[in-house]
Amino acid sequence: MRIAVAPDSPEQLVLGEIYIQTLGEEGRSASLVHEQMPDSSSRVDELEEGNSNFLVACTGNALAGFDMPTAKRLEKEREEAGDETDRDFLAETHIAMMNALPTVLTTVDPSSAPGCKDQEKVDLPQNFVPIYAKDLLDRDERFEIASVTKYLTTEDLDDLVEEADRTGSVSQTVEHWLNTSTSNPGDTSGSSEGSGTSDGGAGGDAGANAGAGSGSGDTGGSTLK
């Protein structure tokens, strides 16, 4: 299993390691693939062509990669609605992204943590969301991925990035967080260099498809630079 992340994003490196260790509990081996492409469409092509089969993406950019006209329409509606609107543009963006996915891809509900800072292709919510091949995960694996994605907060992610930078080890930082986090119920251990143990969470398949990918380069236990 190949989890694609942008190598210049500390947040994506941490998220990729979280998914590796979460899947390790299910006995599933995975590795990181560093994919840096110039635009969302290129990342989508890489995922659809099978160069990676699991992508750490952001909702707005993923929608733009699959359906730019819809992304632009929502962007315009969001601008016209202004800050006082009661419309949930994260939900609308995610639903549109799911509807735009090829039938071979699927996703889960997005994290509350936003990403892709300074890399936005459209001015839409850019919350982290995994996109992967529909036949890639079994039921238990899908549940665990949905659970850890749902419960990861912006504060969690910021703290993990800071701690990984301080210690020089993403895998050890993530392992400690999964073992002690109250926001992600369960006892989880392991790393990109091995398997782990993970228990609990909540969520499930969002019931759709989406993607984005790029470049290459497998990695094991990553360090932030």
C-alpha positions as CSV (number, residue, x, y, z in Angstrom):
1,M,0.0,0.0,0.0
2,R,1.4,3.4,-1.1
3,I,0.3,6.5,0.8
4,A,1.1,9.7,-1.2
5,V,2.0,12.8,0.7
6,A,3.5,16.2,-0.3
7,P,7.2,16.0,0.9
8,D,7.2,19.8,1.7
9,S,4.2,19.5,4.0
10,P,5.1,18.6,7.6
11,E,1.4,18.1,8.3
12,Q,1.0,15.6,5.5
13,L,4.1,13.7,6.6
14,V,2.6,13.4,10.1
15,L,-0.8,12.4,8.7
16,G,0.8,9.8,6.5
17,E,2.5,8.3,9.5
18,I,-0.7,8.3,11.5
19,Y,-2.4,6.3,8.7
20,I,0.6,3.9,8.5
21,Q,0.5,3.1,12.2
22,T,-3.3,2.9,12.3
23,L,-3.3,0.4,9.5
24,G,-0.4,-1.4,11.2
25,E,-2.8,-2.4,14.0
26,E,-4.9,-4.1,11.3
27,G,-1.8,-6.0,10.1
28,R,-1.6,-3.9,6.9
29,S,1.8,-2.8,5.7
30,A,2.1,0.6,4.1
31,S,4.8,3.1,3.0
32,L,5.0,6.8,2.2
33,V,5.4,8.0,-1.3
34,H,6.6,11.6,-1.7
35,E,4.6,13.1,-4.5
36,Q,5.2,16.7,-5.5
37,M,3.3,17.8,-8.6
38,P,2.6,21.2,-10.0
39,D,-1.2,21.1,-9.7
40,S,-4.2,19.2,-8.5
41,S,-4.9,17.7,-11.8
42,S,-1.5,16.1,-12.0
43,R,-2.0,14.6,-8.5
44,V,-5.4,13.2,-9.6
45,D,-3.8,11.6,-12.6
46,E,-1.1,9.9,-10.5
47,L,-3.7,8.4,-8.2
48,E,-6.0,7.2,-11.0
49,E,-3.1,5.7,-12.9
50,G,-2.1,3.6,-9.8
51,N,1.3,5.2,-9.0
52,S,-0.1,5.6,-5.5
53,N,-3.3,4.1,-4.1
54,F,-3.9,6.3,-1.0
55,L,-3.6,10.0,-1.0
56,V,-3.5,12.6,1.8
57,A,-5.4,15.4,0.2
58,C,-7.3,18.7,1.0
59,T,-11.0,19.0,0.1
60,G,-10.9,22.1,-2.0
61,N,-7.8,21.2,-4.0
62,A,-9.1,17.7,-4.5
63,L,-12.4,19.0,-5.9
64,A,-10.5,21.3,-8.2
65,G,-8.5,18.4,-9.4
66,F,-11.6,16.3,-10.3
67,D,-14.1,19.0,-11.3
68,M,-12.7,22.5,-11.6
69,P,-15.9,24.1,-13.0
70,T,-17.8,23.0,-9.8
71,A,-14.9,24.2,-7.6
72,K,-15.0,27.6,-9.3
73,R,-18.8,27.8,-8.9
74,L,-18.6,27.0,-5.2
75,E,-15.8,29.5,-4.8
76,K,-17.9,32.2,-6.4
77,E,-20.9,31.4,-4.2
78,R,-18.7,31.4,-1.1
79,E,-17.4,34.8,-2.0
80,E,-20.8,36.2,-2.7
81,A,-22.2,34.7,0.5
82,G,-19.7,36.4,2.7
83,D,-18.7,35.7,6.3
84,E,-22.2,35.9,7.7
85,T,-23.6,33.0,5.7
86,D,-25.0,29.9,7.4
87,R,-24.1,27.7,4.5
88,D,-21.6,24.9,5.4
89,F,-19.1,25.2,2.6
90,L,-16.9,22.5,4.0
91,A,-19.8,20.0,3.7
92,E,-20.7,21.3,0.3
93,T,-17.1,21.1,-0.9
94,H,-16.8,17.6,0.4
95,I,-20.0,16.4,-1.1
96,A,-19.1,17.9,-4.5
97,M,-15.7,16.3,-4.2
98,M,-17.3,12.9,-3.5
99,N,-19.7,13.3,-6.5
100,A,-16.8,14.1,-8.7
101,L,-14.8,11.0,-7.8
102,P,-14.3,8.2,-10.4
103,T,-16.1,5.1,-9.4
104,V,-12.8,3.4,-8.5
105,L,-12.0,5.9,-5.7
106,T,-13.6,6.6,-2.4
107,T,-13.1,8.7,0.7
108,V,-14.3,9.3,4.3
109,D,-15.5,12.4,6.2
110,P,-12.8,15.1,6.3
111,S,-10.8,16.1,9.4
112,S,-11.6,19.3,11.2
113,A,-7.9,20.3,10.6
114,P,-7.3,22.4,7.5
115,G,-4.2,22.0,5.3
116,C,-2.6,23.0,2.0
117,K,-1.7,26.4,3.4
118,D,-0.3,28.7,0.6
119,Q,-1.0,25.9,-1.9
120,E,-4.8,26.5,-2.4
121,K,-5.9,26.2,-6.0
122,V,-9.4,27.6,-5.1
123,D,-10.7,29.6,-2.1
124,L,-12.7,26.8,-0.6
125,P,-12.3,24.8,2.7
126,Q,-9.1,22.8,2.5
127,N,-9.6,20.3,5.3
128,F,-7.4,17.1,5.2
129,V,-9.1,14.1,3.8
130,P,-7.8,10.7,2.6
131,I,-8.7,9.5,-0.9
132,Y,-8.0,5.9,-1.9
133,A,-8.8,3.1,-4.2
134,K,-12.3,1.7,-3.4
135,D,-11.1,-1.9,-3.1
136,L,-8.0,-1.1,-1.1
137,L,-9.3,-1.4,2.4
138,D,-11.4,-3.9,4.2
139,R,-14.3,-2.9,6.6
140,D,-12.1,-2.7,9.7
141,E,-9.4,-0.8,8.0
142,R,-11.9,1.7,6.6
143,F,-13.4,2.2,10.1
144,E,-10.0,2.9,11.6
145,I,-9.0,5.4,8.8
146,A,-12.4,7.2,9.2
147,S,-12.0,7.3,13.0
148,V,-8.5,8.7,13.2
149,T,-9.3,11.3,10.5
150,K,-12.5,12.4,12.2
151,Y,-10.9,12.9,15.6
152,L,-7.7,14.6,14.6
153,T,-7.9,18.3,15.5
154,T,-5.9,21.3,14.3
155,E,-4.4,21.5,17.8
156,D,-3.4,17.8,17.6
157,L,-1.8,18.2,14.3
158,D,0.1,21.4,15.2
159,D,1.4,19.7,18.4
160,L,2.5,16.6,16.5
161,V,4.4,18.7,13.9
162,E,6.1,20.7,16.6
163,E,7.0,17.6,18.6
164,A,8.3,15.7,15.5
165,D,10.4,18.7,14.6
166,R,11.8,18.9,18.1
167,T,12.6,15.2,18.4
168,G,13.5,14.6,14.8
169,S,11.3,11.5,14.6
170,V,7.8,11.6,13.0
171,S,7.2,7.8,13.7
172,Q,8.0,8.0,17.4
173,T,6.0,11.2,17.9
174,V,3.0,9.6,16.2
175,E,3.3,6.4,18.1
176,H,3.3,8.2,21.4
177,W,0.3,10.3,20.4
178,L,-1.7,7.2,19.3
179,N,-0.9,5.5,22.5
180,T,-1.9,8.4,24.8
181,S,-4.5,10.5,22.8
182,T,-7.9,10.7,24.3
183,S,-9.3,12.2,21.1
184,N,-8.4,9.0,19.3
185,P,-9.7,6.2,21.6
186,G,-7.6,3.1,21.8
187,D,-4.2,1.7,22.3
188,T,-2.1,2.1,19.1
189,S,1.6,1.5,18.5
190,G,3.8,0.8,15.5
191,S,5.5,2.9,12.8
192,S,6.3,3.1,9.2
193,E,9.1,0.7,10.0
194,G,6.8,-2.0,11.4
195,S,3.3,-2.8,12.5
196,G,1.3,-1.4,15.3
197,T,-1.8,-1.7,17.5
198,S,-4.8,0.5,17.3
199,D,-8.2,0.3,18.8
200,G,-11.4,2.3,18.5
201,G,-12.5,5.5,17.0
202,A,-15.6,6.4,15.0
203,G,-16.7,7.2,11.5
204,G,-17.0,5.3,8.2
205,D,-16.8,5.6,4.5
206,A,-18.2,8.9,3.3
207,G,-19.6,6.8,0.4
208,A,-17.9,8.3,-2.7
209,N,-14.7,8.8,-4.6
210,A,-11.9,11.4,-5.1
211,G,-8.1,11.8,-5.6
212,A,-4.9,13.6,-6.3
213,G,-1.3,12.4,-6.4
214,S,2.2,13.1,-7.8
215,G,5.9,12.2,-8.0
216,S,7.6,9.3,-6.2
217,G,9.9,8.1,-3.5
218,D,9.1,5.5,-0.8
219,T,10.0,6.4,2.7
220,G,10.0,4.7,6.1
221,G,10.0,6.6,9.4
222,S,10.1,10.2,8.3
223,T,11.7,13.2,9.9
224,L,10.6,16.8,9.4
225,K,13.0,19.2,7.7
